[in-house]
Amino acid sequence: MNLFDVYPINPINIVKGEGSLVYDDKGTEYLDLYGGHAVISIGHTNPHYVKRLEDQLHQIGFYSNSIQIPLQTELAAKLGHVSGKEDYQLFLCNSGAEANENALKLASFYNGKKKVITFKKAFHGRTSLAVAVTDNPKIVAPVNQTDNVIFLPWDDEAALTEAFKNNEISSVIIEGIQGVGGIQVAPVNFLQKIRTLCDEYNAVFIADSVQCGYGRTGKFFSHDFAGIDADIYSMAKGMGNGFPVGGIIISPKIAPAYGMLGTTFGGNHLACAAGLAVLEVIERDNLMQNAAEVGGYLIEELKKFDKVKEIRGRGLMIGIELPEELSNVKKDLLFKHNIFTGEAKPNVVRLLPALNLTKAYANRFLEAFATTLKNS
Ligand SMILES: Cc1ncc(COP(=O)(O)O)c(C=O)c1O
């Protein structure tokens, strides 16, 4: 059997990882500033994480949501504490798309309305509603098309206000920093305006924090920079450091009812152990502070390069916008300097490393980046 060929892949076989480093099958070392697409939050094979998962596997890996799973309540309490959203409620699932799917559905159950506001260049995942609110026609199949979604321009308060006028809006979904969209930071005023309009029209504010959340920006949720609380935060990626864990946290104003949401795998014992290990390490090692410091340092240093068009982002979610003629930079970093980075079309290099990236590794990247630009 062949694989279903949907990914353009690099000819590299990574077989081992430790912290911010990974190694291929020939023993070549790579610096990982991509974190497997913002997933590796506490570093590869973090010892506490490995031990917690190993211990749990020896006890029990999975049982269904039909029984008590105290690890879920432990995870909810820890997440409430670390995120500062202590009075929210946690629903666990397995991926970012699934988290957004549940958030959009829950919003509609809550207020009985159908229309969703989303924004140009947004990415929210590939399940049916998540892809319908994603601004990329190429990944929307005919069966996913719906009249219930309104795409608005980014940071346009007049268009936003106008869209609310018919009182049909169920929810607004927005990334605190657009990732796939090229690291665009949502302006604080715009997030505040969404909050005000959602309150006025009883709509649900969904903060997609799948990529920009979980401490990556130096605050637990990047929407926190606006000093507002969303009604639902969706999370995945960094939540399990590679183990597939997703979830939404839900404001106390939205009441649960049996059968409203459900999942077979979500919140299983092993997933909760992974989620707990991640939060324990984030807290123990002050990783949000590290993300703010090392990320802030990288952003300031990167701004000094003349050839760079713009540096955007917060903490360790950084976009380097390059001119068209420098389209080789990401490839050169990987194949000449053994550094993994991400990208956003057309020409943005994305940095999404583990939150415990050291300044020494940041400097290793800056030196390689300088060489690459000089030789381009
Ligand atoms: C902002 C955002 N939301 C949702 C998703 C979908 O997450 P997943 O691939 O886990 O379904 C992604 C994935 O890149 C994302 O960046």
The ligand as a Tripos MOL2 file, in Angstrom:
@<TRIPOS>MOLECULE
LIG
   16    16     1     0     0
SMALL
NO_CHARGES

@<TRIPOS>ATOM
      1 C1         -4.9340   28.6140   14.3440 C.3       1 LIG1
      2 C2         -5.1810   27.1750   14.0320 C.ar      1 LIG1
      3 N1         -6.3900   26.6400   14.2990 N.ar      1 LIG1
      4 C3         -6.6560   25.3450   14.0560 C.ar      1 LIG1
      5 C4         -5.7060   24.5010   13.5280 C.ar      1 LIG1
      6 C5         -6.0370   23.0710   13.2490 C.3       1 LIG1
      7 O1         -5.4060   22.2470   14.1520 O.3       1 LIG1
      8 P1         -5.2460   20.6790   13.8530 P.3       1 LIG1
      9 O2         -4.3130   20.5420   12.7040 O.co2     1 LIG1
     10 O3         -4.7300   20.1020   15.1450 O.co2     1 LIG1
     11 O4         -6.6000   20.1610   13.5200 O.co2     1 LIG1
     12 C6         -4.4230   25.0120   13.2390 C.ar      1 LIG1
     13 C7         -3.3810   24.1390   12.6550 C.2       1 LIG1
     14 O5         -2.3950   24.5600   12.1060 O.2       1 LIG1
     15 C8         -4.1600   26.3760   13.4950 C.ar      1 LIG1
     16 O6         -2.9750   26.9210   13.2230 O.3       1 LIG1
@<TRIPOS>BOND
     1     1     2 1
     2     2     3 ar
     3     2    15 ar
     4     3     4 ar
     5     4     5 ar
     6     5     6 1
     7     5    12 ar
     8     6     7 1
     9     7     8 1
    10     8     9 2
    11     8    10 1
    12     8    11 1
    13    12    13 1
    14    12    15 ar
    15    13    14 2
    16    15    16 1
@<TRIPOS>SUBSTRUCTURE
     1 LIG1         1 GROUP 0 **** ****
